[in-house]
């Protein structure tokens, strides 16, 4: 009986250490996909990928998008988040803007608007997608660009400048 417990403990420790390692490293599948398309990126201290795209409709504008290395599992589906900031606000948007964002969410095919409060108390208006982690390189590229495009349009409207 003790032998089984020891084997079980070793098995659990192995799973935990593999999971911890996977969470503490940038997902090489993302690098492989981006590299295969010649897309430049960097990896931040959270091991997430940072991709900056120039906007097709305005080459003077660009937008930063994060591709999260850590994935989530729901049953047999591995999910990755891709997100970007459209604006950093001093306070939560008014009800009219919240209604507008929710209305936009209902017609958008990929992703949704979200609002998060940073540790510093800033209000982040962001766009996020949760997609299959194993997308083909071209699909990943198109999803990243979509997030950049949606956020940049909102940034231009709300902020005016090209900050993000």
TIRO-2110 file (N, C-alpha, C; in Angstrom, 1 decimal):
// TIRO-2110
0.8, -1.2, 0.0, N, 1, A
0.0, 0.0, 0.0, CA, 1, A
0.9, 1.3, 0.0, C, 1, A
1.9, 1.3, 0.8, N, 2, A
2.8, 2.4, 0.8, CA, 2, A
3.5, 2.6, -0.5, C, 2, A
3.8, 1.5, -1.2, N, 3, A
4.5, 1.6, -2.5, CA, 3, A
3.6, 2.3, -3.5, C, 3, A
2.3, 2.0, -3.5, N, 4, A
1.3, 2.7, -4.3, CA, 4, A
1.2, 4.2, -4.0, C, 4, A
1.3, 4.5, -2.8, N, 5, A
1.2, 6.0, -2.4, CA, 5, A
2.5, 6.7, -2.9, C, 5, A
3.6, 6.0, -2.8, N, 6, A
4.9, 6.6, -3.2, CA, 6, A
4.8, 6.8, -4.8, C, 6, A
4.4, 5.8, -5.5, N, 7, A
4.2, 5.9, -6.9, CA, 7, A
3.3, 7.0, -7.3, C, 7, A
2.1, 7.1, -6.6, N, 8, A
1.1, 8.1, -6.9, CA, 8, A
1.7, 9.5, -6.6, C, 8, A
2.4, 9.6, -5.5, N, 9, A
3.0, 10.9, -5.1, CA, 9, A
4.1, 11.3, -6.2, C, 9, A
4.9, 10.4, -6.7, N, 10, A
5.8, 10.7, -7.7, CA, 10, A
5.1, 11.1, -9.0, C, 10, A
4.1, 10.4, -9.3, N, 11, A
3.3, 10.7, -10.5, CA, 11, A
2.7, 12.1, -10.5, C, 11, A
2.1, 12.4, -9.3, N, 12, A
1.5, 13.8, -9.2, CA, 12, A
2.6, 14.8, -9.2, C, 12, A
3.7, 14.6, -8.6, N, 13, A
4.8, 15.6, -8.6, CA, 13, A
5.3, 15.8, -10.0, C, 13, A
5.4, 14.7, -10.8, N, 14, A
5.9, 14.8, -12.2, CA, 14, A
4.9, 15.7, -13.0, C, 14, A
3.6, 15.4, -12.8, N, 15, A
2.6, 16.2, -13.6, CA, 15, A
2.7, 17.6, -13.2, C, 15, A
2.8, 17.9, -11.9, N, 16, A
2.8, 19.3, -11.4, CA, 16, A
4.1, 20.0, -11.9, C, 16, A
5.2, 19.3, -11.9, N, 17, A
6.5, 19.9, -12.4, CA, 17, A
6.4, 20.2, -13.9, C, 17, A
5.8, 19.3, -14.7, N, 18, A
5.7, 19.5, -16.1, CA, 18, A
4.7, 20.7, -16.3, C, 18, A
3.6, 20.7, -15.6, N, 19, A
2.7, 21.8, -15.8, CA, 19, A
3.3, 23.1, -15.4, C, 19, A
4.1, 23.1, -14.3, N, 20, A
4.7, 24.4, -13.9, CA, 20, A
5.7, 24.8, -14.9, C, 20, A
6.5, 23.9, -15.5, N, 21, A
7.5, 24.3, -16.5, CA, 21, A
6.7, 24.9, -17.7, C, 21, A
5.7, 24.2, -18.1, N, 22, A
4.9, 24.7, -19.3, CA, 22, A
4.4, 26.1, -19.1, C, 22, A
4.0, 26.4, -17.8, N, 23, A
3.5, 27.7, -17.5, CA, 23, A
4.6, 28.8, -17.4, C, 23, A
5.8, 28.3, -17.1, N, 24, A
6.9, 29.3, -16.9, CA, 24, A
7.8, 29.5, -18.1, C, 24, A
7.3, 29.0, -19.2, N, 25, A
8.1, 29.2, -20.5, CA, 25, A
7.2, 29.7, -21.6, C, 25, A
7.7, 30.4, -22.5, N, 26, A
7.0, 30.8, -23.7, CA, 26, A
6.6, 29.6, -24.5, C, 26, A
5.4, 29.5, -25.0, N, 27, A
4.9, 28.4, -25.8, CA, 27, A
5.7, 28.3, -27.1, C, 27, A
6.5, 27.3, -27.3, N, 28, A
7.3, 27.3, -28.6, CA, 28, A
6.4, 27.2, -29.8, C, 28, A
5.2, 26.7, -29.7, N, 29, A
4.3, 26.6, -30.9, CA, 29, A
4.0, 28.0, -31.5, C, 29, A
3.9, 29.0, -30.6, N, 30, A
3.6, 30.3, -31.1, CA, 30, A
4.8, 30.9, -31.8, C, 30, A
6.0, 30.7, -31.3, N, 31, A
7.2, 31.1, -31.9, CA, 31, A
7.4, 30.4, -33.3, C, 31, A
7.1, 29.2, -33.3, N, 32, A
7.2, 28.4, -34.6, CA, 32, A
6.3, 29.0, -35.6, C, 32, A
5.1, 29.3, -35.2, N, 33, A
4.1, 29.8, -36.2, CA, 33, A
4.5, 31.2, -36.7, C, 33, A
4.9, 32.0, -35.7, N, 34, A
5.3, 33.4, -36.1, CA, 34, A
6.5, 33.4, -37.0, C, 34, A
7.5, 32.6, -36.6, N, 35, A
8.8, 32.5, -37.3, CA, 35, A
8.5, 32.0, -38.7, C, 35, A
7.6, 31.0, -38.9, N, 36, A
7.3, 30.5, -40.2, CA, 36, A
6.8, 31.5, -41.2, C, 36, A
6.2, 32.6, -40.6, N, 37, A
5.6, 33.7, -41.5, CA, 37, A
6.5, 34.9, -41.5, C, 37, A
7.7, 34.8, -40.8, N, 38, A
8.6, 36.0, -40.7, CA, 38, A
8.0, 37.2, -39.9, C, 38, A
7.2, 36.9, -39.0, N, 39, A
6.6, 37.9, -38.1, CA, 39, A
7.5, 38.2, -37.0, C, 39, A
7.9, 39.5, -36.8, N, 40, A
8.7, 39.8, -35.7, CA, 40, A
7.9, 39.9, -34.4, C, 40, A
8.5, 39.5, -33.3, N, 41, A
7.9, 39.5, -32.0, CA, 41, A
8.9, 39.6, -30.9, C, 41, A
8.4, 39.8, -29.7, N, 42, A
9.3, 39.7, -28.5, CA, 42, A
8.5, 38.9, -27.5, C, 42, A
9.2, 38.5, -26.4, N, 43, A
8.6, 37.8, -25.3, CA, 43, A
8.8, 38.6, -24.1, C, 43, A
7.7, 38.9, -23.3, N, 44, A
7.8, 39.7, -22.1, CA, 44, A
8.1, 38.8, -20.9, C, 44, A
8.2, 39.5, -19.7, N, 45, A
8.6, 38.8, -18.5, CA, 45, A
7.6, 37.7, -18.1, C, 45, A
6.3, 37.8, -18.6, N, 46, A
5.3, 36.8, -18.3, CA, 46, A
5.3, 35.7, -19.3, C, 46, A
6.3, 35.7, -20.2, N, 47, A
6.5, 34.7, -21.3, CA, 47, A
5.4, 34.7, -22.3, C, 47, A
4.7, 35.9, -22.4, N, 48, A
3.7, 36.1, -23.5, CA, 48, A
4.4, 36.8, -24.7, C, 48, A
3.9, 36.5, -25.8, N, 49, A
4.4, 37.0, -27.1, CA, 49, A
3.8, 38.4, -27.3, C, 49, A
4.6, 39.3, -27.7, N, 50, A
4.2, 40.7, -28.1, CA, 50, A
4.4, 40.9, -29.6, C, 50, A
3.4, 41.2, -30.3, N, 51, A
3.5, 41.4, -31.8, CA, 51, A
2.9, 42.8, -32.1, C, 51, A
3.7, 43.6, -32.8, N, 52, A
3.2, 44.9, -33.2, CA, 52, A
2.9, 44.8, -34.7, C, 52, A
1.7, 45.2, -35.1, N, 53, A
1.3, 45.3, -36.5, CA, 53, A
1.1, 46.7, -37.0, C, 53, A
1.6, 47.0, -38.2, N, 54, A
1.3, 48.2, -38.9, CA, 54, A
-0.1, 48.0, -39.5, C, 54, A
-0.9, 49.0, -39.3, N, 55, A
-2.3, 49.0, -39.8, CA, 55, A
-2.3, 49.1, -41.4, C, 55, A
-3.0, 48.2, -42.0, N, 56, A
-3.1, 48.2, -43.5, CA, 56, A
-3.8, 49.5, -44.0, C, 56, A
-4.8, 50.0, -43.3, N, 57, A
-5.5, 51.1, -43.8, CA, 57, A
-4.8, 52.5, -43.4, C, 57, A
-3.8, 52.4, -42.5, N, 58, A
-3.1, 53.6, -42.1, CA, 58, A
-1.7, 53.2, -41.7, C, 58, A
-0.7, 53.2, -42.6, N, 59, A
0.6, 52.7, -42.3, CA, 59, A
1.3, 53.6, -41.2, C, 59, A
0.8, 54.7, -40.9, N, 60, A
1.4, 55.6, -39.8, CA, 60, A
1.0, 55.1, -38.4, C, 60, A
0.0, 54.2, -38.4, N, 61, A
-0.5, 53.6, -37.1, CA, 61, A
0.0, 52.2, -36.9, C, 61, A
0.2, 51.8, -35.7, N, 62, A
0.5, 50.4, -35.4, CA, 62, A
-0.2, 50.0, -34.1, C, 62, A
-0.2, 48.7, -33.8, N, 63, A
-0.9, 48.3, -32.6, CA, 63, A
-0.2, 47.1, -32.0, C, 63, A
-0.1, 47.1, -30.7, N, 64, A
0.6, 46.0, -29.9, CA, 64, A
-0.5, 44.9, -29.5, C, 64, A
-0.2, 43.7, -29.8, N, 65, A
-1.1, 42.6, -29.4, CA, 65, A
-0.3, 41.6, -28.6, C, 65, A
-0.9, 41.0, -27.6, N, 66, A
-0.3, 40.0, -26.7, CA, 66, A
-0.9, 38.6, -27.1, C, 66, A
0.0, 37.6, -27.3, N, 67, A
-0.5, 36.2, -27.5, CA, 67, A
0.0, 35.5, -26.2, C, 67, A
-1.0, 35.0, -25.4, N, 68, A
-0.7, 34.4, -24.1, CA, 68, A
-0.1, 33.0, -24.3, C, 68, A
1.0, 32.7, -23.7, N, 69, A
1.6, 31.4, -23.8, CA, 69, A
0.8, 30.4, -23.0, C, 69, A
0.4, 30.7, -21.8, N, 70, A
-0.3, 29.8, -21.0, CA, 70, A
-1.7, 29.5, -21.6, C, 70, A
-2.0, 28.2, -21.8, N, 71, A
-3.3, 27.9, -22.4, CA, 71, A
-4.2, 27.3, -21.3, C, 71, A
-5.5, 27.2, -21.6, N, 72, A
-6.5, 26.6, -20.7, CA, 72, A
-7.1, 25.4, -21.5, C, 72, A
-7.5, 24.4, -20.7, N, 73, A
-8.1, 23.2, -21.3, CA, 73, A
-9.6, 23.2, -20.8, C, 73, A
-10.4, 22.9, -21.8, N, 74, A
-11.8, 22.6, -21.5, CA, 74, A
-12.1, 21.3, -22.2, C, 74, A
-12.2, 20.2, -21.4, N, 75, A
-12.4, 18.9, -22.0, CA, 75, A
-11.3, 18.6, -23.0, C, 75, A
-11.6, 18.4, -24.2, N, 76, A
-10.6, 18.1, -25.2, CA, 76, A
-10.1, 19.3, -26.0, C, 76, A
-10.5, 20.5, -25.6, N, 77, A
-10.2, 21.8, -26.3, CA, 77, A
-9.1, 22.6, -25.5, C, 77, A
-8.0, 22.8, -26.2, N, 78, A
-6.9, 23.7, -25.7, CA, 78, A
-7.1, 25.1, -26.2, C, 78, A
-7.2, 26.1, -25.3, N, 79, A
-7.6, 27.5, -25.7, CA, 79, A
-6.5, 28.4, -25.3, C, 79, A
-6.3, 29.4, -26.2, N, 80, A
-5.2, 30.4, -26.0, CA, 80, A
-5.9, 31.8, -26.1, C, 80, A
-5.5, 32.7, -25.3, N, 81, A
-6.0, 34.1, -25.4, CA, 81, A
-5.1, 35.0, -26.1, C, 81, A
-5.7, 35.8, -27.0, N, 82, A
-5.0, 36.9, -27.7, CA, 82, A
-5.7, 38.2, -27.3, C, 82, A
-5.0, 39.2, -26.9, N, 83, A
-5.7, 40.4, -26.5, CA, 83, A
-4.8, 41.7, -26.7, C, 83, A
-5.5, 42.8, -26.7, N, 84, A
-4.8, 44.1, -26.8, CA, 84, A
-5.6, 45.2, -26.1, C, 84, A
-4.9, 46.2, -25.8, N, 85, A
-5.6, 47.4, -25.2, CA, 85, A
-6.0, 48.4, -26.2, C, 85, A
-7.2, 48.9, -26.2, N, 86, A
-7.7, 49.9, -27.0, CA, 86, A
-7.5, 51.3, -26.4, C, 86, A
-7.7, 51.3, -25.0, N, 87, A
-7.6, 52.6, -24.3, CA, 87, A
-7.3, 52.3, -22.8, C, 87, A
-6.6, 53.2, -22.2, N, 88, A
-6.5, 53.1, -20.7, CA, 88, A
-7.2, 54.4, -20.2, C, 88, A
-8.2, 54.1, -19.4, N, 89, A
-9.1, 55.2, -18.9, CA, 89, A
-8.9, 55.5, -17.4, C, 89, A
-9.3, 56.7, -17.0, N, 90, A
-9.2, 57.0, -15.6, CA, 90, A
-10.3, 56.5, -14.8, C, 90, A
-11.5, 56.2, -15.5, N, 91, A
-12.6, 55.7, -14.8, CA, 91, A
-13.4, 54.8, -15.8, C, 91, A
-14.3, 54.0, -15.2, N, 92, A
-15.1, 53.1, -16.0, CA, 92, A
-15.9, 53.8, -17.0, C, 92, A
-16.1, 53.3, -18.2, N, 93, A
-16.9, 53.9, -19.2, CA, 93, A
-18.3, 54.1, -18.8, C, 93, A
-19.0, 55.1, -19.3, N, 94, A
-20.4, 55.4, -18.9, CA, 94, A
-21.3, 54.3, -19.5, C, 94, A
-22.5, 54.3, -19.1, N, 95, A
-23.5, 53.2, -19.5, CA, 95, A
-23.7, 53.2, -21.0, C, 95, A
-23.6, 54.4, -21.7, N, 96, A
-23.8, 54.4, -23.1, CA, 96, A
-22.7, 53.7, -23.8, C, 96, A
-21.4, 53.9, -23.4, N, 97, A
-20.3, 53.2, -23.9, CA, 97, A
-20.4, 51.7, -23.6, C, 97, A
-20.7, 51.3, -22.4, N, 98, A
-20.9, 49.9, -22.1, CA, 98, A
-21.9, 49.2, -23.0, C, 98, A
-23.0, 49.9, -23.2, N, 99, A
-24.1, 49.4, -24.1, CA, 99, A
-23.5, 49.2, -25.5, C, 99, A
-22.8, 50.2, -26.0, N, 100, A
-22.2, 50.1, -27.3, CA, 100, A
-21.3, 48.9, -27.4, C, 100, A
-20.4, 48.7, -26.4, N, 101, A
-19.4, 47.6, -26.4, CA, 101, A
-20.2, 46.3, -26.4, C, 101, A
-21.2, 46.1, -25.6, N, 102, A
-21.9, 44.9, -25.6, CA, 102, A
-22.7, 44.6, -26.9, C, 102, A
-23.2, 45.7, -27.5, N, 103, A
-23.8, 45.6, -28.8, CA, 103, A
-22.8, 45.1, -29.8, C, 103, A
-21.6, 45.6, -29.8, N, 104, A
-20.6, 45.2, -30.7, CA, 104, A
-20.2, 43.8, -30.5, C, 104, A
-20.2, 43.3, -29.2, N, 105, A
-19.9, 41.9, -28.9, CA, 105, A
-20.9, 41.0, -29.6, C, 105, A
-22.1, 41.4, -29.6, N, 106, A
-23.2, 40.5, -30.1, CA, 106, A
-23.1, 40.3, -31.6, C, 106, A
-22.3, 41.1, -32.3, N, 107, A
-22.2, 41.0, -33.8, CA, 107, A
-20.8, 40.6, -34.3, C, 107, A
-19.9, 40.6, -33.4, N, 108, A
-18.5, 40.2, -33.7, CA, 108, A
-18.4, 38.7, -33.8, C, 108, A
-17.7, 38.3, -34.8, N, 109, A
-17.6, 36.8, -35.0, CA, 109, A
-16.4, 36.2, -34.2, C, 109, A
-15.4, 37.0, -33.9, N, 110, A
-14.3, 36.5, -33.1, CA, 110, A
-14.0, 37.5, -32.0, C, 110, A
-14.0, 37.0, -30.8, N, 111, A
-13.6, 37.8, -29.6, CA, 111, A
-14.7, 38.7, -29.1, C, 111, A
-14.3, 39.5, -28.1, N, 112, A
-15.2, 40.4, -27.4, CA, 112, A
-14.5, 41.5, -26.7, C, 112, A
-15.2, 42.6, -26.5, N, 113, A
-14.6, 43.7, -25.7, CA, 113, A
-14.7, 43.3, -24.2, C, 113, A
-13.7, 43.7, -23.4, N, 114, A
-13.6, 43.5, -22.0, CA, 114, A
-13.1, 44.7, -21.3, C, 114, A
-13.4, 44.8, -20.0, N, 115, A
-12.8, 45.9, -19.2, CA, 115, A
-12.2, 45.2, -18.0, C, 115, A
-10.9, 45.6, -17.7, N, 116, A
-10.2, 45.2, -16.6, CA, 116, A
-9.6, 46.3, -15.8, C, 116, A
-9.5, 46.2, -14.5, N, 117, A
-8.8, 47.2, -13.7, CA, 117, A
-7.4, 46.7, -13.4, C, 117, A
-6.4, 47.5, -13.7, N, 118, A
-5.1, 47.1, -13.4, CA, 118, A
-4.8, 47.3, -11.9, C, 118, A
-3.6, 46.8, -11.5, N, 119, A
-3.2, 46.9, -10.1, CA, 119, A
-3.1, 48.4, -9.7, C, 119, A
-2.8, 49.2, -10.7, N, 120, A
-2.6, 50.6, -10.4, CA, 120, A
-3.9, 51.4, -10.4, C, 120, A
-5.0, 50.7, -10.7, N, 121, A
-6.3, 51.4, -10.7, CA, 121, A
-6.7, 51.9, -12.0, C, 121, A
-5.9, 51.7, -13.1, N, 122, A
-6.2, 52.1, -14.4, CA, 122, A
-7.3, 51.2, -15.0, C, 122, A
-8.2, 51.7, -15.8, N, 123, A
-9.2, 50.9, -16.4, CA, 123, A
-8.8, 50.6, -17.8, C, 123, A
-8.6, 49.4, -18.1, N, 124, A
-8.2, 48.9, -19.4, CA, 124, A
-9.4, 48.5, -20.3, C, 124, A
-9.6, 49.2, -21.4, N, 125, A
-10.6, 48.8, -22.4, CA, 125, A
-9.8, 47.9, -23.4, C, 125, A
-10.2, 46.7, -23.4, N, 126, A
-9.4, 45.7, -24.2, CA, 126, A
-10.3, 44.8, -25.1, C, 126, A
-9.7, 44.3, -26.1, N, 127, A
-10.3, 43.3, -26.9, CA, 127, A
-9.6, 42.0, -26.8, C, 127, A
-10.4, 40.9, -26.6, N, 128, A
-9.8, 39.6, -26.3, CA, 128, A
-10.4, 38.5, -27.2, C, 128, A
-9.6, 37.6, -27.6, N, 129, A
-10.2, 36.4, -28.3, CA, 129, A
-9.7, 35.2, -27.5, C, 129, A
-10.5, 34.2, -27.5, N, 130, A
-10.1, 32.9, -26.9, CA, 130, A
-10.2, 31.9, -28.1, C, 130, A
-9.1, 31.4, -28.6, N, 131, A
-9.1, 30.6, -29.8, CA, 131, A
-8.4, 29.3, -29.5, C, 131, A
-8.6, 28.4, -30.5, N, 132, A
-7.9, 27.1, -30.4, CA, 132, A
-6.4, 27.3, -30.3, C, 132, A
-5.7, 26.7, -29.4, N, 133, A
-4.2, 26.9, -29.3, CA, 133, A
-3.4, 26.4, -30.5, C, 133, A
-4.0, 25.5, -31.2, N, 134, A
-3.2, 24.9, -32.3, CA, 134, A
-3.6, 25.4, -33.7, C, 134, A
-3.9, 26.7, -33.8, N, 135, A
-4.2, 27.2, -35.1, CA, 135, A
-3.0, 27.1, -36.0, C, 135, A
-3.3, 27.1, -37.3, N, 136, A
-2.3, 27.1, -38.3, CA, 136, A
-1.6, 28.5, -38.3, C, 136, A
-0.4, 28.6, -38.7, N, 137, A
0.3, 29.9, -38.7, CA, 137, A
-0.5, 31.1, -39.3, C, 137, A
-1.1, 30.8, -40.5, N, 138, A
-1.8, 31.9, -41.2, CA, 138, A
-3.1, 32.3, -40.3, C, 138, A
-3.7, 31.3, -39.7, N, 139, A
-4.9, 31.6, -38.9, CA, 139, A
-4.5, 32.4, -37.7, C, 139, A
-3.4, 32.0, -37.1, N, 140, A
-2.9, 32.8, -35.9, CA, 140, A
-2.6, 34.2, -36.3, C, 140, A
-1.9, 34.4, -37.4, N, 141, A
-1.6, 35.7, -37.9, CA, 141, A
-2.8, 36.6, -38.1, C, 141, A
-3.8, 36.0, -38.8, N, 142, A
-5.1, 36.7, -39.1, CA, 142, A
-5.8, 37.1, -37.8, C, 142, A
-5.8, 36.2, -36.8, N, 143, A
-6.5, 36.5, -35.6, CA, 143, A
-5.8, 37.6, -34.8, C, 143, A
-4.4, 37.6, -34.8, N, 144, A
-3.7, 38.6, -34.1, CA, 144, A
-4.0, 40.0, -34.8, C, 144, A
-3.9, 40.0, -36.2, N, 145, A
-4.2, 41.2, -36.9, CA, 145, A
-5.6, 41.7, -36.6, C, 145, A
-6.6, 40.8, -36.6, N, 146, A
-7.9, 41.2, -36.3, CA, 146, A
-8.0, 41.9, -35.0, C, 146, A
-7.4, 41.4, -33.9, N, 147, A
-7.4, 42.1, -32.6, CA, 147, A
-6.7, 43.4, -32.7, C, 147, A
-5.6, 43.5, -33.4, N, 148, A
-4.9, 44.8, -33.6, CA, 148, A
-5.8, 45.8, -34.3, C, 148, A
-6.5, 45.4, -35.3, N, 149, A
-7.3, 46.3, -36.1, CA, 149, A
-8.5, 46.8, -35.3, C, 149, A
-9.2, 45.9, -34.6, N, 150, A
-10.4, 46.3, -33.8, CA, 150, A
-9.9, 47.3, -32.7, C, 150, A
-8.8, 47.0, -32.0, N, 151, A
-8.4, 47.9, -31.0, CA, 151, A
-7.9, 49.2, -31.5, C, 151, A
-7.2, 49.2, -32.6, N, 152, A
-6.6, 50.4, -33.2, CA, 152, A
-7.7, 51.3, -33.6, C, 152, A
-8.8, 50.8, -34.2, N, 153, A
-10.0, 51.6, -34.6, CA, 153, A
-10.6, 52.3, -33.3, C, 153, A
-10.7, 51.6, -32.3, N, 154, A
-11.3, 52.1, -31.0, CA, 154, A
-10.3, 53.1, -30.4, C, 154, A
-9.1, 52.8, -30.4, N, 155, A
-8.1, 53.7, -29.9, CA, 155, A
-8.1, 55.0, -30.6, C, 155, A
-8.2, 55.0, -32.0, N, 156, A
-8.2, 56.2, -32.8, CA, 156, A
-9.4, 57.1, -32.4, C, 156, A
-10.5, 56.4, -32.2, N, 157, A
-11.8, 57.1, -31.8, CA, 157, A
-11.7, 57.7, -30.4, C, 157, A
-11.3, 56.9, -29.4, N, 158, A
-11.3, 57.3, -28.0, CA, 158, A
-10.1, 58.2, -27.6, C, 158, A
-9.0, 57.8, -28.1, N, 159, A
-7.7, 58.5, -27.6, CA, 159, A
-7.2, 59.4, -28.7, C, 159, A
-7.3, 59.1, -29.9, N, 160, A
-6.8, 59.9, -31.0, CA, 160, A
-5.4, 59.6, -31.3, C, 160, A
-4.6, 59.5, -30.3, N, 161, A
-3.1, 59.2, -30.6, CA, 161, A
-2.9, 57.7, -30.8, C, 161, A
-1.7, 57.4, -31.2, N, 162, A
-1.3, 56.0, -31.5, CA, 162, A
-0.4, 55.6, -30.3, C, 162, A
-1.0, 55.2, -29.2, N, 163, A
-0.3, 54.9, -27.9, CA, 163, A
0.0, 53.4, -27.8, C, 163, A
-0.8, 52.6, -28.3, N, 164, A
-0.7, 51.2, -28.0, CA, 164, A
-0.4, 50.4, -29.2, C, 164, A
END
